[in-house]
Amino acid sequence: MYTVVIRYAKSREEVGAVVESHRAYLDGFIENGMLLASGPLETGDGGILWVRANSRESLMEMIEGDPYSLSGVAEFSVLGFDVKKLAPGMVSTLSV
């Protein structure tokens, strides 16, 4: 599992020009089960992705293809973690 922290590196206008293509790009990863959750930070200066990936390499491919990454409007930080505890309702979501 990975938490990806997105921080905007450009103006709100530049980010705004790419936000719809970014969200559309993420839809494919929701559909294939790789992306579990995403959304903006309450501070308005970035967002979070919760990702289930088979490898860091596949996660990096996802990030590198993201319109935010391709346009240079955001920077991505990756935090990998090993799930040890899980809320009961999440068990079926994260079953491999």
Disulfide bonds with the S-S distance in Angstrom:
none
